[in-house]
Amino acid sequence: MAKFVLAGKADCPYFAKAELLADALQRSLPNFRVHKISILPGEWKEWLDATCKTNDWKHDDSPLVWRELVEQGGRGMLLGGFCDFLEHCQEYYGITSDMPTDTMLRIAAENLETQMSLIVEEKHRLGLIQHLHIWITGALSPTCHVLIPCVLSPEVFPKVTAISLHFLDLEGDAGELQELRQETEDLALPMLYQVTTHTDLDQAFHDADVILLLDDFKTEENNSDEEKKERVREISERYRDYGHLIDTRANKQVKAIVSGDSFVNLRCALLADAARSIDSHQFVASATQLENQARAIIAKKMKVRSSDVTDVIVWGNISGTFYVDLQRAKIFNYDGAIKGPAFFSQAVLKIFHDSKWVETDFQHLVLHQRTAVASKTGRAAAASSANAILKVLKAWNGSCSPAEVLSVGVLCPGLCDLPDGIVLSVPVTLTDGKWSPLLDVTVGDELKERLGLCANELQQEKELGLESCSDVMNKDG
């Protein structure tokens, strides 16, 4: 059986001519089948580039015709454009087309009108279905690949029946994004409604209910001040653009989580500053990866499971100077002098007496854990990063106990007389989709001093970002 695929711009007259020729062959030949793909003119080039890259083809015009070789176990065989298809039909089937130009143009116009009507109908149909729109920036990052099957879960979104995923990667390749979309659709998960891909900001954050910001800006410790300033400039420009778009396009109850290895607090602060009409409580930076790494280090030291250590607090600059606080940390199932049932816990600092290790080696281990994992595996710690984001999402959506304490970066004006406008990692609880700072925690003079150092570091980053933006505006002016 001959199976052909005919794709072209909806307003292309040669696509219309090839389409009618294929229809005639399909009516007269029992073993001839054709599948037609009509693409809007504005989307044709991106679609063509992605399709040719996936199949290792070279083709520049509309239409694009290929023959499917599924039954022979092979991939599609490119025929070419209209002339190639016409020649093939003449040679193999003895059929040609003598359609006049005015008829070609009329059918092409009808094709475009039909395609536009279908899009309007599809938008109306989508509007009737209540589904959650999740936007992921930096969508080609390893973390996103781990996140995708997990976010499409009722465990993370217990009150949602359908999810639309929107992948955005400004440095990404359109073909790779299309492959990611295909891979996501191939998961065949019940909650997945649709997937879209984007490499620019034209459509970014429309109707967004949840935004996961994974695009990262790698920095090295030996970077010069000028290199750091350039990196902060890039971040400031992008995240202010993000914030303005979120402000005008996203759902007003949108929840945004910033993650990554660099300038996490700054990126979150820039978003909250730019999105003026959205409550700043709806922007958080994920510090739970550091929290989980600290739990794992303590667990190894105490010979328990990582999940047996709870209520670890991370204060400060998530991707800079931070402090891991064990004042509320508890441990379960510890094999010590005092034992109890599974629900029995003990304070970590009461049974672990090496305070010097806690203040020195332990802090250093947490600081360098992520880098150590990446250097050994040759890739980012994607699984732990994804799990940290999921933990925040579950708590935000009511899938965790309201008493559970999380460390997240938030705007917290008035805390310990620190400057306003900076995002600082603090312990919070989440109830009914809202976070509240944890009140049952001691902030002594030593901790206040540490927080002051963190705040100064964050203030310098933000001032550098503002200075970079001013430089750009002056150049443009």
C-alpha positions, 0 to 999 in steps of 0.5 A: 500500500502506498502511503503519502504525506502531503504538507504545505502552507494553507495559502499555497496554490501548489499545495492546493494543486497537489492536494486535489491530485492526491485526492483523485488518486485516492478515489481511483486507486484502492491501495493509495492513501494520503495524509494532508497537513495544512500549516498556517503561513506564519508557522510554516518555516518553523514547522518545516525546519523542525520536520527536516531536522528530525528526518535529516531532509533538505527542503525549502518550499511548500509543499513538502511530500514524503512517502511513509515506509512504516510497513517496511520498517523504515522512516519516511522517504522524501519525494520533494515538492510539487514538481517531484510529486507530479513527476512521481504520479505521472511515472507510476500512475499515469496521472497528471494535473492540468489545473488552471492558475485561477482555480489553484488560487481559489482553492488555496484561499479556501484552504486558508479560510478553512484552516483559520476556521478550524483554529477558531473552533479549536480555541473555542473548544479549549475554552470550554475545558477547564485545564491548568496552564503550566509554563516551563522556561529553560525547557531543554534543561535536564531538570525539565525532562525529570519534571514532566511526568511528575507534574502531570500527576494528581499527587501534585495537582489533586484538584486538576483534571487536565494540564496544558504544558507550554515549553519555552526556551529562548536559546533552544533549538526549535527542532529539539523542542518539537522532539520534547513535545513529541516525547511528552505526548508519547507518555500518554498520561491521562492529565496531559491535554496539550503541549506547545513549544516556543523559542521567543516571547511572542506568546509567552505566559498567556493564561499561565496558572503555574510558571516554573523558571528553570533557565539558568545562567552559569557562572564560575568562581573565577569569573571577573567582575566584568563577566559577572556584571555582564551575566547580571545584565542578561538576567536583569533584562530577561527577568524584567521582560518575564515579569512584565509579560506575566503581569499582563498575560498570566492568571492573576493567581499565578504561582511562579517558582524560580529554580537553578544554580545561579542568582536564584534570589535575584531572579525571583526579586526581579519577577516580583518587581516587574509584575506589579499587579500580582501579589508578591506572595505568588513568587518564590525561589526554591531552596528545598534542594539545599534543604534536602541535601542537608537532610541527606548529609545529616542522615548519613552521619546519623545512620538513618534514611534521609526522609528520617530527618525533618525541619531543616531550615535554609536561610539567606541567598540560595545560590550564594551565602546561606546558612543551614539551621538545625535548631528545629531539626528532628530525627526519626528511627535513630538507633540511640539510647532512647528508642520509640515507635515510628512516630517518635522523634528527637531533636538533632542538636540534642543527640548530635553534640559535635557543634563545631562540625555543624558550624564548619564542615557541615555548612561546607558540605551542603554548599558544595554538594550540588557541584560535587554531584555534577562534577562526578556525573558530568551533568546537573543534579536534575533529579534533586532539583526537580524533586525540590520544585515538586515539594514546593508545588505539593505544599502549595497545592495542599498535598502536604501537611500544613504543619510541614516547614519549607525553606523558600526564597520570598520577599519578606519586608520588615524581617530582622530590620533587613532592607526591603525588596530582596528575596531571602530564603526563610522557613515558611508554612503553606496553607490554602495556597498561601505561605506564612513565615514560620513564627516558632523559630529563634533568630538570635544575634548570631543568626541576625548577623549572618542574615545581614551578610546575606542581605548585603550580598543580595542588595549588591546583586540587585543594585548591580542589576539595576545599574546594568539595566540603566546602562542598557537604557542609556545606550538605547537612548 
